[in-house]
């Protein structure tokens, strides 16, 4: 093979490799918009240690969302005023269900509706920021109640077996969660001195990423 032809062949091969690499990178980007970083060896972690978001992925950020006024039988401005009767009949809490737990479930239901209005779902959530106020008479925020509410909507599948993890509601025996969802977002939850609406014990905002084209939510 003469030198001009050899050089042309090398250039063509290099271009082919570059195109192949670009196609591979494009395919990866189009099929993976997010990747949670989970602790090794944990079949049922509550949250992710971090999250990788693909370059160019479309991100949706909610505002802070608290519970709606739904329990008109309760005193206005009280925490009970925000218990959702569609979750708890008559606004009456079962044994062991705390006000923070009940409000947390109401808030996550509202977040679900907010996301669905934008073409998203709870399993598209990558990051969550949680603000908790003390229930009346309590010295600190009810993190345990919040975590039970959270598990009703997030992080309730076994990552090894794929089975649904049962979740307790209050002091009741663990049962099927409200929404089955394998997503483990990054998350912080902290106690604040007060929230902007009288009676609110929970306010949450989330970030969600639109799925890449060709993938199911």
C-alpha positions in Angstrom: 0.0 0.0 0.0 1.5 3.4 -1.0 1.9 6.1 1.6 -1.1 8.3 0.4 -3.4 5.4 0.5 -2.1 4.2 3.9 -2.6 7.7 5.3 -6.1 7.9 4.0 -6.9 4.5 5.5 -5.6 5.7 8.9 -7.7 8.8 8.8 -10.8 6.9 7.8 -10.3 4.5 10.7 -9.8 7.3 13.1 -13.0 9.0 12.0 -14.9 5.7 12.3 -13.6 5.3 15.9 -14.6 8.8 16.8 -18.1 8.4 15.3 -18.5 5.1 17.2 -17.4 6.7 20.4 -19.8 9.7 19.9 -22.7 7.3 19.1 -21.9 5.3 22.3 -21.8 8.4 24.4 -25.0 9.7 22.8 -26.8 6.4 23.4 -25.7 6.4 27.0 -26.9 9.9 27.5 -30.2 9.2 25.9 -30.9 6.1 28.0 -29.6 7.3 31.4 -30.6 10.7 32.8 -29.9 10.0 36.4 -28.0 7.5 38.5 -28.3 7.4 42.3 -25.2 6.6 44.3 -26.2 4.0 46.9 -24.3 2.5 49.8 -22.8 -0.8 48.8 -24.3 -3.9 50.4 -27.6 -2.2 51.4 -30.7 -3.8 50.0 -33.1 -1.2 51.4 -31.4 2.1 52.0 -33.6 5.1 52.9 -31.8 7.7 50.8 -29.0 8.0 48.2 -25.5 9.2 49.1 -25.5 11.2 46.0 -26.9 11.4 42.5 -25.3 11.7 39.0 -27.4 13.8 36.6 -26.6 13.5 32.9 -25.4 16.6 31.1 -28.3 18.2 29.4 -31.0 16.5 31.4 -34.1 18.6 32.0 -34.5 19.4 35.7 -37.8 20.4 37.4 -37.8 22.1 40.9 -40.9 22.5 43.0 -41.4 25.3 45.4 -41.8 24.4 49.1 -45.0 22.4 49.5 -47.0 22.0 52.7 -50.2 20.2 53.5 -53.5 21.6 52.2 -56.5 22.6 54.4 -58.6 19.5 54.1 -59.9 18.7 57.6 -62.5 21.4 58.1 -63.8 19.7 61.3 -60.6 20.7 63.1 -59.7 24.1 64.5 -58.4 26.5 61.9 -54.6 26.9 62.2 -54.1 23.7 64.2 -52.0 20.8 62.9 -55.1 18.7 62.8 -56.6 21.2 60.3 -54.1 19.7 57.7 -54.9 16.0 58.1 -56.2 14.6 54.8 -59.5 12.8 55.2 -58.8 10.9 52.0 -55.9 9.3 53.8 -57.4 9.1 57.2 -61.2 8.8 57.3 -62.9 11.7 59.1 -59.5 13.2 60.0 -59.1 10.6 62.7 -55.6 9.2 63.1 -55.1 5.4 63.7 -53.2 4.2 66.7 -49.6 5.6 66.9 -49.9 7.8 63.8 -48.4 11.2 64.6 -49.4 14.6 63.4 -46.1 14.9 61.6 -46.6 11.5 60.0 -50.1 12.4 58.8 -49.0 15.8 57.4 -46.0 14.2 55.8 -48.2 11.8 53.9 -50.5 14.7 52.8 -47.5 16.7 51.6 -46.1 13.8 49.6 -49.5 13.3 48.0 -49.5 16.9 47.0 -45.9 16.6 45.6 -47.1 13.6 43.5 -49.9 15.7 42.1 -47.5 18.6 41.4 -45.1 16.3 39.5 -47.8 14.6 37.5 -49.1 17.9 36.3 -45.6 18.4 34.7 -45.4 15.0 33.2 -43.3 13.5 36.0 -43.7 10.9 38.7 -42.4 10.3 42.2 -39.7 7.9 40.8 -38.2 10.9 38.9 -37.3 12.7 42.1 -33.6 13.0 42.7 -33.3 15.4 45.6 -35.6 16.3 48.5 -35.3 19.0 51.1 -37.5 18.6 54.3 -38.3 21.2 56.9 -40.0 20.0 60.1 -41.5 22.0 63.0 -42.2 20.6 66.5 -45.7 19.3 67.1 -47.4 21.1 70.0 -45.9 20.1 73.3 -42.9 18.3 71.7 -39.3 19.3 72.4 -38.0 18.4 68.9 -39.2 17.5 65.5 -40.8 14.1 64.9 -38.2 12.6 62.6 -39.5 9.0 63.1 -43.0 10.0 62.1 -41.6 11.8 59.0 -39.6 8.8 58.0 -42.6 6.5 58.2 -44.5 8.9 56.0 -41.5 9.0 53.6 -41.3 5.3 53.3 -45.0 5.2 52.3 -44.0 7.0 49.0 -40.3 6.4 48.5 -37.6 3.8 49.1 -39.9 0.9 49.7 -38.6 -1.9 47.5 -35.8 -4.3 48.1 -33.0 -3.6 45.7 -31.8 -7.1 45.7 -35.0 -9.1 45.2 -37.3 -6.4 43.8 -39.9 -7.2 46.4 -42.1 -4.5 48.0 -40.9 -3.6 51.5 -43.8 -3.4 54.0 -44.1 -0.1 55.9 -45.6 0.6 59.3 -48.3 3.2 59.7 -48.0 4.5 63.2 -47.8 1.5 65.6 -49.7 -0.9 63.3 -48.0 -3.9 61.8 -46.1 -3.2 58.6 -48.2 -3.3 55.4 -48.0 -2.4 51.7 -47.0 1.2 51.1 -49.3 3.8 49.7 -47.1 4.0 46.5 -44.6 1.4 45.5 -41.4 3.3 44.6 -37.8 2.1 44.3 -36.4 5.7 44.1 -34.0 6.8 46.7 -33.4 10.5 46.3 -30.7 12.5 48.1 -32.3 14.1 51.1 -31.9 16.3 54.1 -34.4 16.8 56.9 -34.0 19.4 59.5 -35.9 21.1 62.3 -36.8 24.7 62.0 -38.0 27.3 64.5 -41.3 27.7 62.6 -43.0 27.3 59.2 -44.8 30.0 57.3 -48.3 28.7 57.8 -49.8 28.3 61.2 -50.3 24.6 61.9 -47.9 23.3 59.4 -45.4 20.8 60.7 -43.9 19.7 57.4 -42.8 21.5 54.2 -40.9 19.8 51.4 -39.4 20.8 48.1 -38.0 18.4 45.5 -36.0 18.3 42.3 -37.0 15.8 39.6 -35.4 14.9 36.3 -37.3 14.2 33.2 -36.6 10.6 31.9 -34.4 10.3 28.9 -36.1 9.7 25.6 -36.9 6.0 25.1 -37.1 5.2 28.8 -40.1 4.6 30.9 -40.6 6.7 34.0 
